[in-house]
Amino acid sequence: MTKTLDAVLLLALPASGKSEVRRYLELMPEESRRRDFHMGPSVQLDDYPYVHLMRRIDDELAALGKPRNFFHSPDRPFQNPLDWGTLIELVNEDYEDLLARKALLMESAADDLLNRYERAATKVGAPARLSKLDKATRAALVKALEAEARKLNADKQAGYPDSLEGKTLVIEFARGGPQTAGLPLPEPFGYRYSLSRLSPKLLEKATILYIWVTPEESRRKNDARANPKDPGSILHHGVPIDVMLNDYGKDDMEWLLQNSEQPGAATVKVGGKTYNLPVGRFDNRVDKTSFLRAPQKEWKPEQVHAVHEGLREALDHLAGLVRR
């Protein structure tokens, strides 16, 4: 009987093909997805919408003549790298809400969102910021962000399944570190840190599908996909070059695999417990996935075959590791 993977962390440098792969998997017939990829109907979580809204918060604060809270500027990295952990804590909260099918009926979605950022940041040791805004600034910020925050909540609730039984939870995020950094990447950069912040409930069932590209290819594809008219899009957002070099100049997946306590896994130690997360690698160093951003009717059979077989091989390997 085909093993259905419970939870897949879809990881890679920016523009490596994560979102395109996710789209391809979503468009696969359920029978083929189970047979070829060991995946049931997917339930999706992603930290990118929170990154986008962090930049939106900063832009609104700047328009009000106030200091930015999260980023040095619109095209530069985080002021406090601990916010890589803030993002993971938001994903953890989304996972708990999904399990509970939590109704999001707050009076102000934007006010609740600001509280969520502050709560998540506090958990990783980042300083209080949004709670220190004066009343007028916070009110203006809430008003400016309310529509986007309500859409975020609506999309989140629409993604709640009746049950996770027979389904595969897919969680997408990108991590890395400065181009000049040594390995292992220093906390809070890289996968080693962010994986350690995931909920133990997730770590107990998580596997990793890693989309493998070089940092140079990641930067090339990032430039190719960027659409300034659609900055919040999962498929078409672009990452500023300063961020690409200083947050994603390299990643630590290869280091994790080479220093694992179990072959073919990423070892994560949390609270005195060790988790060995099986890793399957989809080799996208020669681009197989960019065509997936186009309408499906434009896909060429040879392109589909290449991505399908590459994913099948990676996920077969992953499922095999899970069965051991």
Secondary structure by P-SEA (a helix, b strand, c coil): cbbbbccccccccccccaaaaaaaaaaccaaaaaacccccbbbbbbaaaaaaaaaaaaaaaaaacccccccccccccccccaaaaaaaaaaaaaaaaaaaccccccccaaaaaaaaaaaaaaaaccccccccccaaaaaaaaaacaaaaaaaaaaaaaacccccccbbbbbbbcccccccccccccccccaaaaaaacccccccbbbbbcccccaaaaaaaaaaaccccccccccbbbbcaaaaaaccccccaaaaaaacccccbbbbbcccbbbbbbbbbbccccccccccccccccccaaaaaaaaaaaaaaaaaaaaaaac
